[in-house]
Amino acid sequence: MLVLSRKKGEAVLVGEDIEFSILEIIGDTVKIGIKAPSEVGILRKELYVSVEHMNQNAEKSSITATELMNQFKQIKKK
């Protein structure tokens, strides 16, 4: 892992077409801007991990298609 120190207004290049810029630092929060081609997916890690866990739990589920349809109907009524 490469570890860098950056100040507000500074940036880091990854390859030739991805740039991470430090936009703002307030307390222990850093606002980062990312410039990348549209084909590069950018996702917050905690969201990725959450979806990964949900998918793993879904694989373990033994719910039938009928039960799933009933759950969808209940949700739709709300």
Wavefront OBJ file of the C-alpha trace (Angstrom):
o trace
v 0.000 0.000 0.000
v 1.248 3.436 -0.912
v 0.708 5.991 1.859
v 0.818 9.697 0.987
v 0.302 12.948 2.824
v -1.613 15.621 0.926
v -2.761 19.121 1.790
v -5.878 20.962 0.658
v -5.572 21.754 -3.038
v -3.076 18.963 -3.734
v -3.820 15.921 -5.879
v -2.682 12.402 -6.702
v -2.677 10.860 -10.173
v -3.400 7.174 -10.758
v -2.249 6.276 -14.236
v -2.801 9.032 -16.772
v -6.530 9.550 -16.422
v -7.564 9.267 -12.763
v -7.013 12.169 -10.364
v -7.820 12.401 -6.644
v -7.922 15.969 -5.313
v -8.128 17.077 -1.683
v -10.914 19.665 -1.700
v -11.482 20.360 1.968
v -10.343 19.234 5.403
v -12.555 19.876 8.418
v -11.592 18.159 11.661
v -11.181 14.471 10.897
v -13.166 14.628 7.630
v -11.523 14.984 4.230
v -13.536 15.899 1.131
v -12.021 14.226 -1.925
v -12.769 14.971 -5.578
v -12.240 12.218 -8.148
v -11.818 12.783 -11.891
v -11.991 9.569 -13.895
v -13.308 8.328 -17.237
v -16.995 7.423 -17.197
v -16.197 3.736 -17.691
v -14.339 3.637 -14.358
v -16.689 2.610 -11.563
v -16.343 4.543 -8.322
v -18.035 3.198 -5.208
v -17.635 3.904 -1.499
v -16.071 0.852 0.127
v -18.637 0.609 2.939
v -21.417 0.417 0.332
v -19.547 -2.277 -1.604
v -19.010 -4.315 1.577
v -22.676 -3.940 2.549
v -23.884 -5.203 -0.849
v -21.352 -8.033 -0.717
v -22.720 -9.155 2.691
v -26.307 -8.927 1.445
v -25.423 -11.067 -1.575
v -23.720 -13.662 0.620
v -26.787 -13.794 2.888
v -29.059 -14.115 -0.143
v -27.045 -17.110 -1.360
v -27.678 -18.834 1.961
v -31.410 -18.094 1.883
v -33.777 -20.982 1.293
v -36.819 -18.856 0.438
v -39.059 -20.116 -2.340
v -40.147 -18.010 -5.286
v -43.722 -17.982 -3.949
v -42.599 -16.735 -0.534
v -40.515 -14.041 -2.197
v -43.470 -12.888 -4.316
v -45.624 -12.692 -1.169
v -42.986 -10.536 0.526
v -42.893 -8.197 -2.488
v -46.692 -7.900 -2.383
v -46.558 -6.995 1.317
v -43.924 -4.335 0.676
v -45.896 -2.918 -2.233
v -48.987 -2.492 -0.010
v -47.080 -0.242 2.408
l 1 2 3 4 5 6 7 8 9 10 11 12 13 14 15 16 17 18 19 20 21 22 23 24 25 26 27 28 29 30 31 32 33 34 35 36 37 38 39 40 41 42 43 44 45 46 47 48 49 50 51 52 53 54 55 56 57 58 59 60 61 62 63 64 65 66 67 68 69 70 71 72 73 74 75 76 77 78
